[in-house]
Amino acid sequence: MHPIVLLGICSDHNSSYMRGAALAPPKIRQSLYCEATNLASELGIDMQDISLTDLGDHRIADSEEAYLAIEDIITPHVKSGARPLLLGGDHSITYPAVRALHKHHGPLTILHFDAHPDLYAHYRGNRFSHACPFARVMEEIKPCRLVQVGIRTLNSHQAEQAKFFQVEMHQMKDVCYRPFQLTITTPLYISFDMDVLDPAYAPGVSHPEPGGMSVREVLQIIQNLECSVIGADIVEYNPNRDLQGITAKVAAKLLKEIAAKMIV
């Protein structure tokens, strides 16, 4: 059984539209431990029975240097054999996280759930914007595969980027009519942007996009994975936009199911 470290990365410095994602980690924890539910996953694994250490929240200063130091926060845990499960924060935290894992594990696959491809070469002059992490990943880290699921905002620039980087993209217009199971043979990193979900399921995001996935569709893909999940992040939950904690509850549900996959 692989140990898991839960880390809150309180950073929304690279958000392009509105702040608020930095407030998410404690809200997700609050929902996770709420007495209205329990800590059992659908896979039959109880969070109380696994080796999971909650290392609290890291508040990242609003500067490029501090943001890139996220890699330094994660690296000692990866070297110790632990598998990081990160609570963001905006999506820019994925790039330094994947850097840390790649240096230790070597070639990996990234499974990216999102309404947006996040492949901009730069966004409003910021190369580290939350709209750009996968361009940085593909330029520098060159993973075995980048698999994107739920995309429904593909513009011409990002389509060109996806073609150039040979991204395996499953757009939402196709996903909803063609259920699929992924075959992955390398270590896997899961990056989950909460706005991949339809706003009916997750209203608490900064960039809601109608026509998204259901919670059940997402869980089916995650639960059917047959590979080694070496790390993950759950990002872009904005508590300032949430309704009655609905999105926090969904994020906590995802945390349990992803953690259950990470230990095997």
N, C-alpha and C positions, 0 to 999 in steps of 0.2 A: 504494500500500500504506500503510495507516494504522499509525503507531507505537502500540505497546501498552506501558503501564507496569503492572508487577506490584507490588502493594502489599499487604503483610500488615498487617491491622488487628487488633492483639492486644487485644481488649476483650470481656469477658463480664460486665461490671458490671450489665447489664440482664437477665441470665439469671434466670428465675424459679424454677428447680428445682435445678440444680446448676451449678457452675462447671467450667471445663475447656476451653471453646471458644477461649479466649485463647491456648492452647498449640498451636493447629492449624497456623498458617502454616509454621513450620519443618518440621513433620512432612510436610506436603503437598509442600514443596520436596524433601525428602529422598527421597520416593517418586518424584517427577517425574524426578530425576536418577539414580535407582538403575540400576545396570548390568544389572539383570535385564530391562530393557526398553529402548526407545529413545525419541526425541523426535518421532517421526513421528505425525501424526494420520491418522485413517481417510480424511480428505478429500484426502490426498496432500500436505499441507503439513507441513514439518518445522519444529519450533520453532527449530532452529539457523539456519534460512534467513529468518526473519522479523525485523522490527524490534521486538524486545521488550526492554525494559530492566527489570531486577529492582531495585527501589528498596528492598528489604529490609522490615523490620518496624517498625511504629509501635506503641509500647506506650502505651495510653490509660489515663490515671489514672481511678480510681473516683469520678468526679464528673460531674454533668450538664454543666458547662461544658467539661470535657475531651472528653466524648463528642460534644458538638455541634461541637467543633473539627475533627472528622473532615472536615467540609465544607471547612475551610480547608486541610487537608492535600491534598485532591484537586483543589481549584479551579485552582491554577497549572498542573497537568498538563493539565487539560481545556482551559484557555485556550491552551495551547501547541499544541493539536491532537491530543494523545495520547488514547488510549482506555483508561480505567482498568479493570483486572481485579483485583478485591479478594479477598483470602483472609481470611475472618473466623476467629474472632470470632463473636459471636452475631448474630441477625438484626436487632437494633436498628441496626446500622451501615448498613443499606440506606437509611433515611430521610435522613440527612445526605448520603449519596452521591448519591441521586437529586436532592436539592436543588441540589447543585453542577452536575450535568449539565443539569437543567432550565433553570437560569439562563443557561447558555451555548447550549444547543441548542434551547430552546423546547419546544413540545408533543412528548411522546414516549409510547410504549407500554411497559408493563412486563409481562414474561412471568415469572410467579412460580411456581416449582415448590416444593411444600410439602405435608406431611401436614396442616398447620394453616393456617387463613386469615390469622391474625395481624391481625385486624381489631378487637380489643377497643378500646373507647373509652379504657379504662385497665385495668391489671391489678394488683391489690393496691395501688392507689393510685399506681402508676407509669405516667405517660402515655408514657414512652419505653421501656417494657418491650419485650423481644423478641417479646412477644405482641401488640404494638400498631403496628408500623411502617407498615402499610398504611392504617390509620386516619389516621395523621398525613399520609401521602402524599396520600390522597384529600381530606382536609380542606383542605390548604394548596396542594399542587402541582397537583392536578386534572389528571392525565395524560389523554391521549386515551382510553386503555383500560388497564384492569388485568385481565390474563388470568391466572387461577389454575388450576393443573393438579395433580391428584393428591390433592386435599383429601379427608380421610376422618375429620375430627373436628368437623364443623359443628354447633355448638349453636345455641340459639334466638337468643341475643344477636348472634352473629356472622352468622347468617342474616339478621337484620334489618339489620345493618350492610351486608352485601353487597347487599341489595335497595336500601337507601338510596343507596349509592354506585354502583349499577348495575355491579357487578363481573361480569365474564364468568367464571363458575366452572365448571370441568370436574372434577366429583367423581370419585374413584377408582372408585366403583361403576359409573360410566358409561364412563370412559376404557378400562377393561379389556375392554369389549365393543364399543367404537365408536372404532376408530383414526381419527385426524383429522390434518389438516394446517392450520396457521394461515396466514391471509392477513393480513399486516401491511404497512401503507403508510407508517408514520411511523418515525423513528428508534426503536430498540428497546434497552431495558435488560433484561438477564436476571438475575434473582435466584434463586439455586439453594440451597435448604435441603436438606442431605443426608438429612434424615429423610423426604423425599418417597419415597425408595427403601425397599423392603421391608427389614426388619432382616436378612434373609438376605444381602443385598448390602452393607448398610452398618450393621453393628452398633454402630459407634462414634459414637453420637449420644446426647444427653441425654434425648430424648423419642421413643423408638422406638415406631412405630405399625404393627402387622401389617397385611398386605393392601396393601402399597405397590407402586410401580412397579419394573420391572426396569431394569437399566442399559441394555439394548438399547432398551426403549420410550422412555426419555429421549433417548438418542442419536438415535433416528429423528426425533423432533420437532425437536431442535436442528439436525441436519444438513439437514433439509428446509426450514429457514427461508430465505426469499428477501427479505431486508430488510437495512438497515444497522444492525449491532449496535454501539452507541456506548459500551457499558460493561456490566460484569457483576460479580456477586459470587458466591462459593461460601462458604456459612456453615453454622454449627451442627455442624461436625465436632468431636467431643470425644475427643481421644486417650486420655483416661483410661478410656474405655469400649470402646476398639477391641480387636479380636482379631487378633493377628499382622499388624497394619498393613493389614488388608483395606480398611477405609474410606479410609485415606490413599491407597491405590492407586486406588480409584474416584475420589476427588477429583482426583488427578493426571490421570487419564484425562479427566475432564470439563474440567479446565483446558486440556488440549491441544485438545480438540474445540471448546470455546467460543472459544479464542484463534484457531483456524483460521477460524471464522466472523467474527471481529471485524476481520480484516485486509482483507476484500474490500469 
